[in-house]
């Protein structure tokens, strides 16, 4: 199973090459470590220099076994591209217990060059798209404050309350077997 993540590459700050400000022609590539898909790439920013802005949305599929998403800022010079810096972002930063699906997050990450030196910051926003697996559980789901809650119905009397987790009686039953 994979999840779809919508990553908006917003901007970068303080990009340098050999301690000199970048003049322009920067772009960003995004790739997931557990995916065989090709790189997703933004358009070229030719005006931003050391502070480029893309504001471009990239949609990637993240397999369930993926651990990192790699974002790399590059610049084009004389027909070839060179890396300015990269960030390896743990997938757990936006797929986990703290953030609900379809909730927008704004995040900033330090960029590191190929000599493992600090080289700027990348600003992104992420949103985990609503998965089809969670939408099929309507028979045992409810809402609490507008947030879907999945669990076991408390009673068969039409109540919308649910119990989440494993009932303690079930644990005791297994111990006696």
C-alpha positions as CSV (number, residue, x, y, z in Angstrom):
1,X,0.0,0.0,0.0
2,X,1.2,3.5,-0.7
3,X,0.1,6.9,0.3
4,X,0.0,10.0,-1.9
5,X,1.7,13.1,-0.6
6,X,1.3,16.5,-2.0
7,X,4.5,18.5,-1.5
8,X,4.5,22.2,-2.4
9,X,8.0,23.5,-2.9
10,X,7.7,27.0,-1.6
11,X,11.1,28.6,-1.5
12,X,14.7,28.4,-0.4
13,X,17.0,30.8,1.6
14,X,20.6,31.7,1.6
15,X,21.8,29.4,-1.2
16,X,25.6,29.6,-1.9
17,X,28.2,28.0,-4.1
18,X,31.8,28.3,-2.8
19,X,30.6,30.9,-0.3
20,X,29.2,33.1,-3.0
21,X,25.5,33.9,-3.6
22,X,23.8,31.9,-6.4
23,X,22.8,34.1,-9.3
24,X,19.7,32.1,-10.5
25,X,18.5,29.1,-12.6
26,X,17.7,26.9,-9.6
27,X,15.2,24.0,-9.4
28,X,14.3,21.3,-7.0
29,X,14.0,17.5,-7.4
30,X,12.0,15.2,-5.1
31,X,12.3,11.4,-4.8
32,X,11.2,8.8,-2.3
33,X,13.8,6.2,-1.2
34,X,11.4,3.2,-1.5
35,X,10.0,4.2,-4.9
36,X,11.1,3.2,-8.4
37,X,9.4,6.3,-9.8
38,X,11.5,8.9,-11.5
39,X,12.3,12.2,-9.9
40,X,9.6,14.9,-9.6
41,X,11.1,18.3,-10.6
42,X,10.0,21.9,-10.3
43,X,10.4,24.5,-13.0
44,X,13.5,26.7,-13.2
45,X,13.6,29.9,-11.1
46,X,15.8,32.3,-12.9
47,X,15.1,35.5,-10.9
48,X,15.4,34.5,-7.2
49,X,19.2,34.1,-6.9
50,X,20.1,32.9,-3.4
51,X,16.4,33.2,-2.4
52,X,14.4,31.4,-5.1
53,X,10.7,30.9,-5.0
54,X,8.9,28.1,-6.9
55,X,5.5,27.7,-5.2
56,X,5.0,24.5,-7.2
57,X,3.0,21.5,-6.2
58,X,4.4,18.0,-6.7
59,X,2.4,14.8,-6.0
60,X,4.4,11.7,-5.2
61,X,3.4,8.2,-4.1
62,X,5.1,7.0,-1.0
63,X,5.3,3.2,-0.5
64,X,4.5,1.9,3.0
65,X,8.1,0.7,3.4
66,X,9.7,4.1,2.5
67,X,11.7,5.8,5.2
68,X,12.9,9.0,3.6
69,X,12.0,11.6,0.9
70,X,15.0,13.3,-0.6
71,X,14.7,17.0,-1.7
72,X,17.6,18.3,-3.6
73,X,18.1,21.9,-4.8
74,X,20.2,22.2,-8.0
75,X,21.2,25.0,-10.4
76,X,21.8,25.0,-14.1
77,X,24.9,26.4,-15.6
78,X,26.1,26.1,-19.2
79,X,23.7,23.2,-20.0
80,X,24.5,21.0,-17.0
81,X,23.2,20.9,-13.5
82,X,25.0,21.0,-10.2
83,X,23.8,20.2,-6.7
84,X,23.5,23.1,-4.2
85,X,22.2,21.1,-1.3
86,X,19.9,18.3,-0.2
87,X,17.6,17.3,2.7
88,X,16.6,13.8,3.6
89,X,13.2,14.1,5.3
90,X,11.9,11.2,7.4
91,X,8.5,10.1,6.1
92,X,7.4,10.0,9.7
93,X,7.5,13.8,9.8
94,X,4.2,13.9,7.8
95,X,2.8,10.3,7.9
96,X,2.3,9.5,11.6
97,X,0.1,9.8,14.6
98,X,0.4,13.5,15.0
99,X,-1.0,14.8,11.7
100,X,-4.4,13.9,10.3
101,X,-4.8,13.2,6.6
102,X,-5.6,16.2,4.4
103,X,-4.1,18.5,7.0
104,X,-1.6,21.1,5.6
105,X,1.8,21.5,7.3
106,X,4.5,24.1,6.7
107,X,8.0,22.8,7.2
108,X,11.6,24.0,6.8
109,X,14.7,21.9,6.5
110,X,18.4,22.6,6.5
111,X,20.1,21.8,3.2
112,X,23.5,20.1,3.2
113,X,25.9,20.2,0.3
114,X,28.0,17.3,-1.0
115,X,30.8,18.1,1.5
116,X,28.3,17.9,4.3
117,X,28.3,21.6,5.0
118,X,25.2,23.7,5.7
119,X,24.0,25.4,2.6
120,X,20.7,27.1,3.0
121,X,17.1,26.2,4.0
122,X,14.2,24.7,1.9
123,X,10.6,25.7,2.8
124,X,7.9,23.3,1.9
125,X,4.3,22.4,2.7
126,X,2.9,18.9,2.8
127,X,-0.5,17.3,2.8
128,X,-1.1,13.5,2.9
129,X,-4.0,12.9,0.5
130,X,-7.0,11.0,1.9
131,X,-6.4,7.3,1.3
132,X,-9.1,5.0,-0.2
133,X,-8.4,2.4,2.5
134,X,-9.7,4.6,5.3
135,X,-12.8,5.6,3.3
136,X,-14.1,2.0,3.0
137,X,-14.5,1.6,6.8
138,X,-17.8,3.5,7.0
139,X,-19.6,0.7,8.8
140,X,-17.4,1.0,12.0
141,X,-16.5,4.7,11.9
142,X,-17.8,7.8,13.5
143,X,-16.7,11.5,13.8
144,X,-15.5,13.4,16.8
145,X,-15.2,17.1,16.3
146,X,-15.3,16.6,12.5
147,X,-12.3,14.1,12.6
148,X,-13.0,10.5,11.5
149,X,-12.6,8.0,14.3
150,X,-12.4,4.3,13.6
151,X,-13.3,1.7,16.2
152,X,-15.7,-0.9,17.4
153,X,-19.3,0.3,18.0
154,X,-20.2,0.4,21.7
155,X,-23.8,-0.8,21.3
156,X,-26.1,-2.0,18.6
157,X,-28.7,0.6,19.6
158,X,-27.8,3.2,16.9
159,X,-25.2,5.0,19.1
160,X,-22.4,6.7,17.2
161,X,-19.9,6.2,20.0
162,X,-17.0,3.9,19.3
163,X,-14.3,2.1,21.3
164,X,-10.8,2.3,19.9
165,X,-8.0,-0.2,20.8
166,X,-8.2,-3.8,22.0
167,X,-10.7,-4.5,24.8
168,X,-9.1,-5.6,28.1
169,X,-11.4,-8.7,28.2
170,X,-9.8,-9.9,25.0
171,X,-6.3,-9.7,26.4
172,X,-7.4,-11.7,29.5
173,X,-9.0,-14.3,27.3
174,X,-5.8,-14.8,25.4
175,X,-3.8,-15.3,28.5
176,X,-6.1,-18.1,29.8
177,X,-5.7,-20.1,26.6
